[in-house]
Amino acid sequence: MKKLFTLKNILIAIGLIVFDLVVYLFLGVMLMGYDDTYEESKGEYWSLASMTFWQKVNYISLYLWYLINIIFIVFLIYKMLNKI
């Protein structure tokens, strides 16, 4: 039987968590520009109509990253249940 908690697996898990946090940090900082440049005349706050092209890309990327994380968590839960 293969060991689940080897040093290699723990380091990979820590690396994935750090990478995930760095992506969230990057996308969050990029969206801070929207708050700085928002004008009521452009449209409703946080609507796609009031965003520039790159702000839309960042906004959609953040929600895609949420989806990727949810899929990954469901996959991990599935794999853990299979092991049990």
Secondary structure, DSSP 8 states (H G I E B T S, - for coil): ---SS-HHHHHHHHHHHHHHHHHHHHHHHHHHHHHHH--GGG-STT-GGGS-HHHHHHHHHHHHHHHHHHHHHHHHHHHHHHH-
